[in-house]
Amino acid sequence: MKTPPDFRDELLAWYDREKRALPWRGTRDPYAILVSEIMLQQTRVDTAIDYYKKFMARFPDARALARAPADDVLSAWAGLGYYRRARMLHAAAREIVNNHGGAVPRDFDTIKSLPGIGVYTAGAIASIAFDMNVPAVDGNVIRVLSRILAFRGDPFVGPGRKMIDDVAASLARANERPRDWTQALMELGAVICAPQNPLCLLCPVRAKCAAQKSGLVLKIPPPKKRRASQKVRHAAAVVRRNRKYLFLKREIESINAGLYEFPTVECTNGVDVDSQLGTFVRESAGFEIEVHATVARIRHTITFHRIEVDARAANAVGGHPTARTAWLSSVEARERGVTAATRKILDVLNTGGAEAPPVAGAKINKKQKI
């Protein structure tokens, strides 16, 4: 293990002066800290703030969250993305209530055993909520420590990651302010030691940073190879009846499980689009439909997939709803929670404050392909 310089005093003094006033920093409530840490997984702080405030107002403690229906939890999470986090948080609240008397456990290993809680999140909760001397190593911390040590290898995997974890653990063990130390390291990586444009002149620990002294800051950590993006085309059926739309609830095993969406299929080259949609709606929603012209076309990105969705107006001409089917207004759908692509389609349909008619333009040619 590399021996890091002692930069505790400089970093904590800077944190005391410059830390952002974030809502979860004004509490010692372990449940509130748990909620914030789950939200901050894969979400920027600025984005999470309003969601956190609304979520805590709606579910102020583990018992309130545990007894809430899943649809209510997903609704409160709608728009934040990565909905598996909401389901795992819901499950964690139920376990906290059922097995720990409604209080977040104070033991690191028990925290880590909760649904949706990994090593990093457990370390963050343990140190911030309970002042435990345990590390919380996220991407920001990895970048900060790699630069301070001028580590030229890959700090995210293998021996490099183990070295960074060991360094982080040694710093955490030696610290008298675990709660502040964890947040100070994260803060430094978030607002000063940025990946592309670090503010080295403002850095409180630049005198202790080996990468700064060697002119290597922008080369550490080494850039990752980006996976090539893949273009995908989808078609969605916008079926309207009595000012409500036909929605399907995503299945539990799928991405965005539990959210609502317009019936959507991935387009197959050379295959008739309205036939694909008709078959899918009949099998999934229980309705026969007639597909008409495009009413919205949106673009959406999930990881390395660039998705274009062609939303087509359609009429239901018979059938019976399945268990996954719901007729909802756009407002009702948003309240229950919709996928990001569905939200974008609704935004187009509702442009100007009026919902689009069920059919726009002439019926498409049955031979039309996507």
Disulfide bonds with the S-S distance in Angstrom:
none
